[in-house]
Amino acid sequence: MRRRAESIATRGVLLGSCLLGAAAYEAMAGTAVIRGAAIVDVERAELIRGKDIVITDGVIARLVPAGEAVAGAGVADVDARGLYAMPGLFDAHVHLTASPETYPTMLVVHGVTAARDLGGPTDVVVALRDDCREGRTLGPDLFVTGAIIDGDPPVWPFSEACDTPEQGRAAVRKLKAAGVDQIKVYSRLKKDVYEAVLAEAKAAGLKVTGHIPESVTLREALAAGQSCNEHLMRFDAAIAGLAGKEEERNRPVNRTLAGWASFEEVSEEALRGLAREVAASGMVQCPTIVVMQGIGRTIEKDAAADPMLAYVPGHIREFWMSPQYTSWAQYAAQVVPPMQKLVKILHDEGVPLMVGTDLANPFIFAGASVHMEMALWQDAGIKPADVLRAATMTPARFCGVEEKLGSIAPGKTASLLLVKGNPLEDVRHAAQIESVYLRGEAHSRAKLDELMSNLRRTVEQGDAPAAKEGDADAVAAAALPGKEVARGAFRYTFGKFPAGDETYVITRADEGYYLFTESKPKGGGSPPSTLRAELSAGGAVRKVDWHQMGPTPVVATYVVEDGAIRANAVRGGEKLPEQVTKLEANHVFMPSATAWTYFEFRGYGLKPGESRELVSLGFGFPDWRVQPTPYKVTRLEDTTVAFRGADVPCGRYLGELTTPMGPFRSEAWVDADNVPYRVELNMPFGKLLIERE
C-alpha cells in the first residue's frame, strides 16, 4: 500500500553495460589524437578543417595543424577522415530515476554527454549524479534539482510540499544543503510561496527552473526572476489573454493546455511583442515539444510497434499507456504545431532556448528523443546551427560550465561526437554517430551497438520475472506450508485511474503463519514485486523475503533476531551493505502489502475508541531499506461496508503516518479476520483506493 504511495524507481546499478563501460575506461587511459575530422564550430556556425584534436586525461589539450601531433606508445591514433567532430549533446530536461539502470547509458549511446535531471528523490538523484561523474555508472555529466518544490498537496510524491513562504524558504535551504545544482518549482505553488522560494534561491546562489505555477502569470514570473521555464508553461494562458480572453489562474489539470486553442487568433506582431518581453527578462525557455508529441502517440494504433520500446522497462511502458496519459493524448498532439511556431518566434526575438525532452514520459527515448526535438525545431524554420547551440552551448552556459562543456576547444572536457554527416546542414546528421567520447573515453560504433544489446538484454531479463496475462497464478504456485486460512485479491485505483492489483494467500502450520503476496502496480512506473513472510503462532515476524522485479532486480531478506531486524539485499547481483534496526517496544513491522493487515490489526488488540502511538518499520516505498516512520492507529466504532452488493459488518481503523512529504491518512474497513474490504489512503499527492475483489 505504501509502496504505491511513492511509485518512484530506486537508485540502480548498471549490469553488463556498466562493466563494459569500465573496461572501455581502462583501455583508453592516456592520450588520443583524432585526425582528419571536420570540426563543427557551433558558435560561429562553420567548419574548422585541417586541424587534429589532441586529447589528454579527458581534456581537449589542443587543436594542432593536421599531421603535427605524434601518436607514440600508449596514444590512440584515430583516423576520422570523412567524419565531423561536434560537441556532445545536452538534454536539458530528464528524469533518470525512472530507469537508472538504462537511461544514463542510452543517453551516452545517442551522443548525449550532459543532462539536467529535473526532479526525483533528492538523495537518489544526487548520488546518481556523483556516480556518473566519477565513472561508477556510464552516464553523462549531470546537473540536478533533486526534489521539486510544489504546493500542498504536490503533484509528485517526492516533492517538497510547501504551503507557506517559510516552508518554501526552508525547502530551498534543505535542498542546497543536500548539494543540488538548481531549484525546481512546480504548478501548485501559491504566489507568495513561489516568490519566497525565488528570493531564497537567489540569496543561496541557485538558479530556479521549472513550471511557472498556475497561481502566477507569465509576466509575473518574468518580473519575479525565474531563471528558466519548462514546457513553455503559462504561455498558453498569456496567448489567451492576447486573444482577448481571461488569463486564467489556478486551472485544473485538464485545462492547462487550453490557451493554445487561441494561438491562431493572435497576430504575429502580438506574439513577437510577448517574445520581446521574455527576451528582455533573460528568462531561458526549455520547450520540450517532443513530450507533447510523445503523449499524443499513446493513442496511435502503430505506437506499440515502435522498436525503441524494446529498451524501455515493462512497468514504464505500462505507465505510458495508462489513462492519465491516453485521456490527454489528443490535446497534447494538437499543441505541437503552435508550440513549434512559437519557438521559432521566440528564437527570432532573441529568447535563449535549450533543447530538452522530459525523459521518462511517453515515447521519450533516452538520447534518441534529443534528436527528435532538434528536428522539430529545424522543421519549424530554425537554422541547424542555432538548434545545435541550444543543444550544446546554451545549456552549458545556463549550468555554469561553459568553460568545460558546449564546444570543441582547448581546455574543455573531451566529450564529443564523430558523426558521418554535417550537422550544420541538417541536425538529423547528428544522429549518424560513429563514435562518442565521454570525458575523453572513446566508445566506437561497435562498442555503442554492444551497449545497446546489453541494455535490451537487461530490459528483457527485468521484464521476464513479471507475471503476464495467461501465466500460471504465482500465488497458487507459492506452495506455502500448512493449511490455507485466507486467499484473495485487491484492486487499486489512484484518483479515477486503475493502479494495479495485489493477490495473496495466508496459511497456518504448527510453527506459525505464512504469507505470500504478488503486487502488480499499473500506471505509476513501479515494478512488480513479491513478498513471502514467516510469522510465529502469535503473529510475531520471523523472516520476510521481498523481490522487486525490473531491469535491476532487488532481492531483500529481513530476519528478526536478538531484538533487531537484520536486512540484507542484493541489487542487480551486487550485495548491498547490511542494515540493522534495533527493535523498540513501540515498533511495528509493516511491509508493503495490503494483506499484512491480517497480522497488523490483530496484534494491536484495540477496542473501539482506543489508539496507539507507534513507529512503523516499513520498506519497499521506494527502497528496500527499513524506514522508521511515526504512526498512530485508532480503532473506530464498528460499522458496515458495501461488498458484493450487500452491506456487511466490519471493523474500522484509522492510520496516520507522519512522513517527510506530509501526512498519509488511511481508513480501513476489515472483516473478522482483519482482511480489508476497502482501504482509502489519502496522501499529499492524491488518493489511493484499495478494494477487495
C-alpha positions as CSV (number, residue, x, y, z in Angstrom):
1,M,0.0,0.0,0.0
2,R,2.7,2.4,0.9
3,R,4.9,1.4,-2.0
4,R,2.1,2.6,-4.3
5,A,2.2,5.9,-2.4
6,E,5.7,6.5,-3.6
7,S,5.9,5.0,-7.1
8,I,9.5,6.2,-7.7
9,A,12.2,4.0,-9.2
10,T,15.0,3.2,-6.8
11,R,18.6,4.0,-7.5
12,G,20.1,1.3,-9.8
13,V,23.5,-0.1,-10.7
14,L,24.3,-0.9,-14.3
15,L,24.9,-4.6,-15.0
16,G,26.6,-5.7,-18.2
17,S,26.7,-2.1,-19.7
18,C,28.4,-0.7,-16.6
19,L,31.1,-3.5,-16.6
20,L,31.6,-2.9,-20.3
21,G,32.0,0.8,-19.7
22,A,34.6,0.2,-17.0
23,A,36.6,-1.9,-19.4
24,A,36.5,0.8,-22.0
25,Y,37.8,3.3,-19.5
26,E,40.8,1.1,-18.8
27,A,41.6,0.6,-22.5
28,M,41.5,4.3,-23.3
29,A,43.6,5.7,-20.4
30,G,46.1,8.2,-21.7
31,T,46.1,10.4,-24.8
32,A,44.3,10.2,-28.2
33,V,44.8,12.1,-31.4
34,I,41.7,12.4,-33.7
35,R,42.9,13.1,-37.2
36,G,41.1,14.4,-40.3
37,A,37.7,15.2,-38.9
38,A,35.9,18.5,-39.9
39,I,35.4,20.2,-36.6
40,V,31.9,21.7,-36.1
41,D,32.2,25.2,-34.6
42,V,28.7,25.6,-33.3
43,E,29.4,29.2,-32.1
44,R,30.5,30.5,-35.5
45,A,28.3,28.1,-37.5
46,E,31.3,27.0,-39.6
47,L,33.6,24.0,-40.1
48,I,37.2,24.0,-39.0
49,R,39.3,21.9,-41.4
50,G,43.0,21.0,-41.3
51,K,43.2,20.5,-37.6
52,D,43.7,17.4,-35.4
53,I,42.2,17.1,-31.9
54,V,44.6,16.1,-29.1
55,I,43.0,14.6,-26.0
56,T,45.0,14.2,-22.8
57,D,43.5,13.0,-19.5
58,G,39.9,13.6,-20.5
59,V,40.5,17.2,-21.7
60,I,41.0,18.6,-25.2
61,A,44.6,19.6,-24.9
62,R,44.9,21.5,-28.2
63,L,43.9,21.7,-31.8
64,V,47.0,21.3,-34.0
65,P,47.7,21.5,-37.7
66,A,46.9,18.2,-39.4
67,G,49.8,15.7,-39.1
68,E,51.8,17.6,-36.5
69,A,50.8,15.5,-33.4
70,V,52.8,12.4,-32.9
71,A,51.0,9.4,-31.7
72,G,53.6,7.5,-29.7
73,A,53.3,4.4,-27.4
74,G,50.0,4.4,-25.5
75,V,48.4,7.0,-27.7
76,A,45.2,6.2,-29.6
77,D,45.6,7.3,-33.2
78,V,42.1,7.8,-34.6
79,D,41.5,8.2,-38.3
80,A,38.4,10.3,-38.6
81,R,38.7,11.4,-42.2
82,G,35.3,12.0,-43.8
83,L,33.7,12.4,-40.4
84,Y,32.6,15.5,-38.5
85,A,33.6,16.2,-34.9
86,M,30.9,18.0,-32.9
87,P,30.3,18.8,-29.2
88,G,28.5,16.2,-27.2
89,L,24.8,17.0,-26.9
90,F,23.0,18.2,-23.8
91,D,19.4,17.1,-22.8
92,A,18.3,19.9,-20.6
93,H,15.3,18.1,-19.1
94,V,15.4,14.4,-17.9
95,H,14.2,12.3,-15.0
96,L,16.8,9.5,-14.8
97,T,15.5,7.8,-11.6
98,A,12.6,6.4,-13.7
99,S,15.1,3.9,-15.1
100,P,18.6,4.5,-13.7
101,E,19.6,1.1,-15.0
102,T,19.1,2.0,-18.6
103,Y,18.7,5.8,-19.1
104,P,22.2,7.1,-18.4
105,T,23.9,4.7,-20.8
106,M,21.3,5.2,-23.5
107,L,21.9,8.9,-23.3
108,V,25.6,8.4,-24.0
109,V,25.0,5.9,-26.8
110,H,22.9,8.6,-28.6
111,G,25.5,11.3,-28.1
112,V,24.1,13.0,-25.0
113,T,27.1,13.6,-22.8
114,A,25.5,16.1,-20.4
115,A,22.0,16.5,-18.9
116,R,19.8,18.3,-16.4
117,D,17.8,16.0,-14.1
118,L,14.7,18.0,-13.1
119,G,13.0,16.0,-10.4
120,G,13.4,12.9,-8.3
121,P,14.2,11.8,-4.7
122,T,17.0,14.2,-3.7
123,D,19.4,11.7,-2.3
124,V,18.9,9.2,-5.1
125,V,19.4,11.9,-7.8
126,V,22.5,13.4,-6.2
127,A,24.1,10.0,-5.8
128,L,23.4,9.1,-9.4
129,R,25.0,12.4,-10.5
130,D,28.1,11.6,-8.5
131,D,28.2,8.0,-9.8
132,C,28.1,9.3,-13.4
133,R,30.7,12.0,-12.8
134,E,33.1,9.6,-11.1
135,G,32.7,6.7,-13.6
136,R,30.8,4.2,-11.4
137,T,27.9,4.5,-13.8
138,L,28.3,5.0,-17.5
139,G,26.3,8.2,-17.9
140,P,26.5,11.9,-18.8
141,D,27.6,14.8,-16.7
142,L,24.5,15.6,-14.6
143,F,23.2,18.8,-13.1
144,V,20.3,18.1,-10.7
145,T,17.5,19.8,-8.8
146,G,16.5,16.9,-6.6
147,A,13.0,17.2,-5.1
148,I,10.6,19.6,-6.7
149,I,9.2,22.4,-4.6
150,D,5.5,22.3,-5.0
151,G,2.3,23.3,-3.2
152,D,0.5,21.2,-0.6
153,P,-0.6,18.7,-1.8
154,P,2.0,18.4,-4.5
155,V,1.7,16.7,-7.9
156,W,4.5,14.2,-7.4
157,P,5.2,12.2,-4.2
158,F,9.0,13.0,-4.0
159,S,8.3,16.8,-3.8
160,E,8.9,19.2,-1.0
161,A,5.3,20.2,-0.2
162,C,5.1,23.9,0.8
163,D,2.1,25.8,1.8
164,T,3.7,28.9,3.4
165,P,6.6,31.2,2.4
166,E,8.6,30.0,5.3
167,Q,8.2,26.4,4.2
168,G,9.3,27.4,0.8
169,R,12.4,29.1,2.1
170,A,13.2,26.1,4.3
171,A,12.9,23.8,1.3
172,V,15.4,25.8,-0.6
173,R,17.9,25.6,2.3
174,K,17.3,21.9,2.7
175,L,18.0,21.3,-1.0
176,K,21.1,23.5,-1.0
177,A,22.5,21.5,2.0
178,A,21.8,18.3,0.1
179,G,24.1,19.5,-2.8
180,V,21.6,20.2,-5.6
181,D,22.7,22.3,-8.6
182,Q,19.5,24.2,-9.2
183,I,16.0,24.6,-7.7
184,K,12.8,23.4,-9.4
185,V,9.4,25.0,-8.7
186,Y,6.1,23.5,-9.8
187,S,2.5,24.1,-10.7
188,R,0.7,24.1,-7.4
189,L,2.7,26.7,-5.5
190,K,0.9,29.7,-4.2
191,K,2.1,33.0,-5.5
192,D,3.6,34.2,-2.2
193,V,5.3,30.9,-1.6
194,Y,6.7,31.0,-5.1
195,E,8.1,34.4,-4.6
196,A,9.7,33.4,-1.3
197,V,11.3,30.4,-3.0
198,L,12.8,32.6,-5.7
199,A,14.1,35.1,-3.2
200,E,15.7,32.4,-1.0
201,A,17.3,30.6,-4.0
202,K,18.7,33.9,-5.3
203,A,20.3,34.5,-1.9
204,A,21.7,31.0,-1.9
205,G,23.2,31.5,-5.4
206,L,20.9,28.9,-7.1
207,K,19.0,29.3,-10.3
208,V,15.3,28.5,-10.3
209,T,13.8,26.5,-13.1
210,G,10.6,24.5,-13.5
211,H,6.9,25.2,-14.1
212,I,5.6,28.7,-13.7
213,P,2.9,27.9,-11.1
214,E,-0.8,28.2,-12.1
215,S,-1.2,31.0,-9.5
216,V,1.3,33.2,-11.4
217,T,1.1,34.8,-14.8
218,L,3.9,34.6,-17.3
219,R,4.6,38.3,-16.9
220,E,4.7,38.0,-13.1
221,A,7.2,35.2,-13.4
222,L,9.3,37.3,-15.7
223,A,9.3,40.1,-13.1
224,A,10.0,37.7,-10.2
225,G,13.2,36.5,-11.9
226,Q,12.6,32.8,-12.6
227,S,15.7,31.7,-14.5
228,C,14.2,29.1,-16.8
229,N,10.7,28.0,-17.7
230,E,10.0,24.4,-18.7
231,H,7.5,23.3,-21.4
232,L,6.5,26.9,-22.2
233,M,4.3,26.8,-19.1
234,R,1.8,29.6,-18.8
235,F,2.5,30.8,-22.4
236,D,-0.9,29.4,-23.4
237,A,-2.7,31.5,-20.8
238,A,-0.8,34.6,-21.9
239,I,-1.8,33.8,-25.5
240,A,-5.4,33.5,-24.5
241,G,-5.0,37.0,-22.9
242,L,-3.7,38.4,-26.1
243,A,-6.8,36.9,-27.8
244,G,-9.0,39.0,-25.5
245,K,-9.9,36.1,-23.2
246,E,-9.3,35.7,-19.5
247,E,-5.8,34.8,-18.5
248,E,-6.9,32.1,-16.1
249,R,-5.1,31.2,-12.9
250,N,-5.2,28.0,-10.8
251,R,-6.7,25.9,-13.6
252,P,-7.4,22.2,-13.1
253,V,-5.1,19.8,-14.9
254,N,-7.5,19.3,-17.8
255,R,-7.3,23.0,-18.7
256,T,-3.6,23.6,-18.5
257,L,-3.3,23.4,-22.3
258,A,-6.5,25.3,-23.1
259,G,-4.9,28.6,-24.1
260,W,-3.1,27.0,-27.1
261,A,-6.5,26.9,-28.9
262,S,-6.4,30.7,-29.1
263,F,-3.0,30.7,-30.9
264,E,-4.3,31.3,-34.4
265,E,-6.5,34.2,-33.1
266,V,-3.4,36.2,-32.1
267,S,-1.5,38.3,-34.6
268,E,2.1,37.5,-35.2
269,E,3.1,41.0,-34.1
270,A,1.4,40.5,-30.7
271,L,3.2,37.2,-30.3
272,R,6.5,38.9,-31.2
273,G,5.8,41.6,-28.7
274,L,5.4,39.0,-26.0
275,A,8.6,37.3,-27.1
276,R,10.5,40.5,-26.8
277,E,9.3,40.9,-23.2
278,V,10.6,37.4,-22.5
279,A,13.9,38.2,-24.2
280,A,14.3,41.4,-22.2
281,S,13.8,39.5,-18.9
282,G,16.6,37.0,-19.7
283,M,14.4,34.0,-18.8
284,V,15.5,30.9,-20.7
285,Q,12.9,28.6,-22.2
286,C,13.2,24.8,-22.4
287,P,10.2,24.0,-24.7
288,T,10.2,20.1,-24.8
289,I,7.9,20.0,-27.7
290,V,8.7,16.3,-28.2
291,V,7.0,15.3,-25.0
292,M,3.7,16.6,-26.3
293,Q,4.3,14.6,-29.5
294,G,5.1,11.6,-27.3
295,I,2.0,11.8,-25.2
296,G,0.0,12.2,-28.4
297,R,1.4,8.9,-29.6
298,T,-0.2,6.9,-26.8
299,I,-3.4,6.7,-28.8
300,E,-1.8,5.9,-32.2
301,K,-2.5,2.4,-33.4
302,D,1.0,1.7,-34.5
303,A,2.7,3.1,-31.4
304,A,3.1,-0.3,-29.8
305,A,5.2,-1.4,-32.7
306,D,8.0,1.2,-32.2
307,P,11.2,-0.9,-32.0
308,M,12.7,1.5,-29.4
309,L,10.1,0.1,-26.9
310,A,12.4,-2.9,-26.5
311,Y,14.8,-0.6,-24.5
312,V,12.1,0.6,-22.1
313,P,11.3,-1.5,-19.0
314,G,7.8,-3.0,-18.9
315,H,6.5,-1.2,-15.9
316,I,7.4,2.1,-17.6
317,R,5.7,1.1,-20.9
318,E,2.6,0.3,-18.9
319,F,2.8,3.6,-17.1
320,W,3.0,5.4,-20.5
321,M,-0.3,3.7,-21.7
322,S,-2.2,4.5,-18.5
323,P,-5.4,6.6,-18.8
324,Q,-3.7,9.6,-17.2
325,Y,-1.8,10.0,-20.5
326,T,-4.2,8.5,-23.1
327,S,-7.0,10.7,-21.9
328,W,-4.8,13.7,-22.6
329,A,-3.2,12.5,-25.8
330,Q,-5.4,14.2,-28.4
331,Y,-4.9,17.6,-26.7
332,A,-1.2,17.2,-26.4
333,A,-0.8,16.3,-30.0
334,Q,-2.8,19.4,-31.1
335,V,-0.4,21.8,-29.4
336,V,2.7,20.6,-31.2
337,P,2.3,22.8,-34.3
338,P,1.6,26.0,-32.3
339,M,4.5,25.3,-30.0
340,Q,6.8,24.9,-33.0
341,K,5.6,28.2,-34.4
342,L,6.0,30.0,-31.0
343,V,9.5,28.5,-30.5
344,K,10.5,30.0,-33.9
345,I,9.2,33.4,-32.9
346,L,11.0,33.2,-29.5
347,H,14.2,32.3,-31.3
348,D,13.8,35.2,-33.8
349,E,13.3,37.7,-31.0
350,G,16.4,36.6,-29.1
351,V,14.9,34.4,-26.3
352,P,17.6,31.9,-25.1
353,L,16.4,28.4,-25.7
354,M,17.5,24.9,-24.5
355,V,16.8,21.5,-26.1
356,G,15.2,19.2,-23.6
357,T,12.9,16.1,-23.8
358,D,11.3,15.4,-20.4
359,L,12.7,11.9,-20.5
360,A,10.5,9.4,-18.5
361,N,7.3,10.5,-20.3
362,P,5.5,8.5,-23.0
363,F,7.6,7.7,-26.1
364,I,10.5,9.8,-25.0
365,F,13.5,7.5,-25.6
366,A,16.7,8.3,-23.8
367,G,19.0,10.2,-26.1
368,A,17.1,9.4,-29.3
369,S,14.4,11.9,-28.4
370,V,17.0,14.7,-28.2
371,H,17.5,14.3,-32.0
372,M,13.7,14.3,-32.4
373,E,13.4,17.6,-30.5
374,M,16.1,19.1,-32.6
375,A,14.4,18.0,-35.8
376,L,11.1,19.6,-34.6
377,W,12.9,22.9,-34.1
378,Q,14.6,22.7,-37.5
379,D,11.3,21.8,-39.2
380,A,9.8,25.0,-37.6
381,G,12.4,27.0,-39.5
382,I,15.2,27.5,-37.1
383,K,18.7,27.1,-38.7
384,P,20.7,24.0,-37.8
385,A,23.5,25.9,-36.2
386,D,21.0,27.7,-33.9
387,V,19.4,24.4,-32.9
388,L,22.8,22.9,-32.2
389,R,23.7,25.9,-29.9
390,A,20.5,25.2,-28.0
391,A,21.6,21.6,-27.5
392,T,25.2,22.4,-26.5
393,M,26.4,25.9,-25.6
394,T,23.2,27.4,-24.1
395,P,22.6,24.7,-21.5
396,A,26.3,24.6,-20.7
397,R,26.1,28.3,-20.1
398,F,22.9,28.0,-18.0
399,C,24.5,25.3,-15.8
400,G,27.6,27.5,-15.3
401,V,30.0,25.1,-17.1
402,E,30.6,26.9,-20.4
403,E,34.3,26.8,-19.7
404,K,34.2,23.0,-19.7
405,L,31.3,21.9,-22.0
406,G,29.4,23.0,-25.1
407,S,32.0,23.3,-27.8
408,I,35.3,21.8,-29.1
409,A,38.1,24.0,-27.9
410,P,41.4,23.6,-25.9
411,G,40.9,23.3,-22.2
412,K,37.3,21.9,-22.5
413,T,36.2,18.4,-21.4
414,A,36.7,15.9,-24.2
415,S,33.0,15.0,-24.6
416,L,32.4,15.0,-28.3
417,L,30.9,13.0,-31.2
418,L,32.2,11.8,-34.5
419,V,29.3,11.7,-37.0
420,K,29.0,10.9,-40.7
421,G,27.1,13.9,-41.9
422,N,27.5,17.7,-41.4
423,P,25.0,18.7,-38.7
424,L,25.3,22.4,-39.8
425,E,23.4,21.4,-42.9
426,D,20.8,19.2,-41.2
427,V,20.6,18.5,-37.5
428,R,19.5,15.0,-38.3
429,H,23.1,14.2,-39.2
430,A,24.0,14.5,-35.5
431,A,22.2,11.1,-35.1
432,Q,24.7,9.4,-37.5
433,I,27.1,8.6,-34.8
434,E,30.3,6.7,-35.4
435,S,32.0,7.3,-32.0
436,V,31.2,9.0,-28.7
437,Y,33.9,10.4,-26.5
438,L,32.7,10.9,-22.9
439,R,35.2,12.8,-20.8
440,G,38.0,11.6,-23.1
441,E,36.9,7.9,-23.1
442,A,36.2,6.5,-26.6
443,H,33.1,4.4,-27.5
444,S,33.3,3.2,-31.1
445,R,30.2,2.4,-33.2
446,A,30.7,-1.3,-32.4
447,K,31.0,-0.6,-28.7
448,L,27.9,1.5,-28.8
449,D,26.0,-1.2,-30.6
450,E,27.2,-3.7,-27.9
451,L,26.0,-1.4,-25.2
452,M,22.5,-1.2,-26.8
453,S,22.4,-5.0,-27.0
454,N,23.3,-5.2,-23.3
455,L,20.6,-2.7,-22.4
456,R,18.0,-4.6,-24.4
457,R,19.0,-7.8,-22.7
458,T,18.9,-6.1,-19.3
459,V,15.3,-4.9,-20.0
460,E,14.3,-8.4,-21.2
461,Q,15.7,-10.0,-18.1
462,G,14.0,-7.5,-15.9
463,D,10.6,-8.0,-17.6
464,A,10.8,-11.8,-17.6
465,P,10.0,-12.5,-13.9
466,A,6.9,-10.3,-14.0
467,A,3.7,-12.2,-14.2
468,K,1.9,-11.7,-17.5
469,E,-1.6,-12.5,-18.6
470,G,-2.1,-16.2,-19.1
471,D,0.8,-17.2,-16.9
472,A,0.3,-19.6,-14.0
473,D,-1.1,-17.9,-10.9
474,A,2.1,-17.0,-8.9
475,V,0.1,-17.1,-5.6
476,A,-1.2,-20.6,-6.3
477,A,2.4,-21.6,-7.1
478,A,3.7,-20.3,-3.8
479,A,3.3,-23.7,-2.1
480,L,3.3,-22.4,1.5
481,P,3.4,-24.8,4.4
482,G,0.3,-25.5,6.4
483,K,-3.4,-25.1,5.9
484,E,-4.8,-22.2,3.9
485,V,-6.7,-19.7,6.0
486,A,-7.2,-16.8,3.6
487,R,-6.8,-16.0,-0.1
488,G,-7.9,-13.2,-2.4
489,A,-7.0,-10.2,-4.4
490,F,-7.2,-6.4,-4.1
491,R,-7.8,-3.9,-6.9
492,Y,-6.0,-0.5,-6.7
493,T,-7.3,2.8,-8.1
494,F,-5.4,6.1,-8.0
495,G,-7.8,9.0,-8.5
496,K,-10.0,7.7,-11.2
497,F,-7.3,5.5,-12.9
498,P,-6.6,1.8,-12.4
499,A,-3.4,1.4,-10.4
500,G,-2.8,-2.3,-10.4
501,D,-3.6,-5.2,-8.1
502,E,-2.3,-7.5,-5.3
503,T,-3.0,-11.2,-4.9
504,Y,-2.3,-13.1,-1.7
505,V,-2.6,-16.3,0.3
506,I,-2.1,-16.9,4.0
507,T,-1.6,-20.4,5.6
508,R,-1.2,-21.7,9.1
509,A,1.1,-24.5,10.3
510,D,2.0,-25.8,13.7
511,E,5.0,-23.5,13.8
512,G,3.1,-20.4,12.8
513,Y,1.7,-18.4,9.8
514,Y,2.9,-17.9,6.2
515,L,2.0,-15.1,3.8
516,F,2.7,-14.7,0.1
517,T,1.7,-11.7,-2.0
518,E,2.3,-10.6,-5.5
519,S,1.9,-6.9,-6.3
520,K,1.5,-5.7,-9.9
521,P,1.3,-1.9,-10.0
522,K,-0.1,-0.2,-13.0
523,G,0.3,3.4,-14.3
524,G,2.8,4.6,-11.7
525,G,6.1,3.5,-13.0
526,S,6.8,0.9,-10.2
527,P,8.0,-2.6,-10.9
528,P,6.1,-5.7,-9.8
529,S,7.1,-7.4,-6.6
530,T,6.5,-10.5,-4.5
531,L,6.7,-10.9,-0.7
532,R,6.9,-14.1,1.4
533,A,6.7,-13.9,5.2
534,E,7.1,-16.3,8.1
535,L,5.5,-15.4,11.5
536,S,5.1,-17.2,14.8
537,A,1.8,-18.6,16.0
538,G,1.4,-15.4,17.9
539,G,1.9,-13.3,14.8
540,A,5.5,-12.1,15.5
541,V,7.6,-11.7,12.4
542,R,10.5,-14.1,11.9
543,K,11.5,-13.6,8.3
544,V,10.4,-11.7,5.2
545,D,11.7,-12.2,1.7
546,W,10.9,-9.4,-0.8
547,H,11.7,-9.5,-4.5
548,Q,11.3,-6.3,-6.6
549,M,11.4,-7.1,-10.4
550,G,12.6,-4.8,-13.1
551,P,15.8,-4.3,-15.1
552,T,17.9,-4.4,-11.9
553,P,16.0,-6.7,-9.6
554,V,16.3,-6.3,-5.8
555,V,16.1,-9.3,-3.6
556,A,15.9,-8.5,0.1
557,T,15.6,-10.6,3.3
558,Y,14.6,-9.3,6.7
559,V,15.3,-11.5,9.7
560,V,14.2,-10.7,13.2
561,E,16.6,-12.0,15.8
562,D,18.3,-10.8,19.0
563,G,16.0,-7.8,19.3
564,A,16.7,-6.4,15.9
565,I,15.7,-6.6,12.2
566,R,18.7,-7.5,10.0
567,A,18.0,-6.5,6.4
568,N,20.2,-7.8,3.6
569,A,19.8,-7.1,-0.1
570,V,21.2,-7.9,-3.5
571,R,20.6,-5.4,-6.3
572,G,21.4,-6.5,-9.8
573,G,23.8,-9.1,-8.4
574,E,25.6,-6.7,-6.2
575,K,25.4,-7.3,-2.4
576,L,24.5,-4.2,-0.5
577,P,25.6,-3.2,3.0
578,E,23.5,-4.8,5.8
579,Q,21.1,-2.6,7.7
580,V,20.4,-3.4,11.3
581,T,17.4,-1.8,13.1
582,K,17.1,-2.3,16.8
583,L,13.6,-3.1,17.9
584,E,11.8,-1.0,20.5
585,A,8.6,-1.7,22.3
586,N,6.6,0.8,20.1
587,H,7.9,-0.6,16.8
588,V,5.6,-2.3,14.4
589,F,6.8,-4.1,11.2
590,M,4.8,-3.0,8.1
591,P,5.9,-4.4,4.8
592,S,4.5,-3.1,1.5
593,A,1.5,-5.5,1.3
594,T,-2.2,-4.7,1.9
595,A,-2.8,-8.3,3.1
596,W,-0.4,-7.6,6.0
597,T,-3.4,-6.1,7.9
598,Y,-4.3,-9.7,8.8
599,F,-1.5,-9.7,11.2
600,E,-1.1,-6.0,11.9
601,F,-4.6,-5.1,13.4
602,R,-4.9,-8.3,15.4
603,G,-1.6,-7.5,17.0
604,Y,-2.8,-4.2,18.4
605,G,-5.7,-5.7,20.4
606,L,-7.6,-2.4,20.2
607,K,-11.2,-1.9,21.3
608,P,-13.4,0.7,19.6
609,G,-12.2,4.2,20.6
610,E,-8.7,3.2,21.5
611,S,-5.5,4.4,19.9
612,R,-1.8,3.6,19.9
613,E,1.2,5.8,19.1
614,L,3.8,3.6,17.3
615,V,6.7,3.7,14.9
616,S,6.1,1.9,11.6
617,L,9.1,0.0,10.2
618,G,8.3,-0.2,6.5
619,F,10.1,-0.9,3.3
620,G,9.5,-1.1,-0.4
621,F,8.4,2.6,-0.9
622,P,10.6,3.1,-2.7
623,D,13.7,1.4,-1.2
624,W,14.4,-2.0,0.3
625,R,15.8,-0.4,3.4
626,V,13.7,-0.3,6.6
627,Q,12.3,3.3,7.1
628,P,11.1,4.2,10.7
629,T,8.0,6.5,10.5
630,P,5.8,7.9,13.3
631,Y,2.4,6.1,13.1
632,K,-0.8,6.4,15.0
633,V,-3.5,3.8,14.7
634,T,-7.1,4.2,16.1
635,R,-9.9,1.7,16.1
636,L,-13.1,3.5,15.3
637,E,-16.6,2.2,16.0
638,D,-17.6,-0.9,14.1
639,T,-19.8,-0.3,11.1
640,T,-20.9,-1.8,7.8
641,V,-19.5,-1.5,4.3
642,A,-20.9,-2.3,0.8
643,F,-19.3,-5.5,-0.5
644,R,-20.5,-7.6,-3.5
645,G,-23.9,-5.9,-3.4
646,A,-24.6,-6.2,0.3
647,D,-23.8,-4.3,3.4
648,V,-21.6,-6.4,5.6
649,P,-20.4,-5.8,9.2
650,C,-16.8,-4.7,9.6
651,G,-14.2,-3.3,11.9
652,R,-12.9,0.2,11.1
653,Y,-9.4,1.5,11.6
654,L,-7.7,4.9,11.1
655,G,-4.0,5.1,10.4
656,E,-1.9,8.2,10.3
657,L,1.7,8.2,9.1
658,T,3.9,11.3,9.5
659,T,6.3,11.4,6.6
660,P,8.8,14.0,5.2
661,M,6.3,14.6,2.4
662,G,3.4,15.2,4.7
663,P,0.7,13.1,6.4
664,F,-0.5,9.8,5.0
665,R,-4.0,9.0,6.3
666,S,-5.6,5.6,5.8
667,E,-9.0,4.4,6.7
668,A,-9.6,0.6,6.5
669,W,-12.8,-1.4,6.7
670,V,-11.9,-5.0,7.6
671,D,-13.6,-8.4,8.2
672,A,-13.5,-10.5,11.3
673,D,-10.0,-11.8,10.3
674,N,-8.8,-8.2,9.7
675,V,-8.6,-8.6,5.9
676,P,-9.7,-5.4,4.3
677,Y,-12.9,-5.0,2.3
678,R,-11.8,-1.5,1.4
679,V,-8.9,0.9,2.2
680,E,-8.8,4.6,1.4
681,L,-5.3,6.1,1.5
682,N,-5.1,9.9,1.4
683,M,-1.7,11.2,0.5
684,P,-0.2,14.6,-0.1
685,F,-0.2,13.9,-3.8
686,G,-3.5,12.1,-4.2
687,K,-5.9,9.4,-3.1
688,L,-5.4,5.6,-3.5
689,L,-8.4,3.3,-3.2
690,I,-7.9,-0.4,-2.4
691,E,-10.9,-2.7,-2.8
692,R,-11.2,-6.4,-2.2
693,E,-12.3,-8.3,-5.4
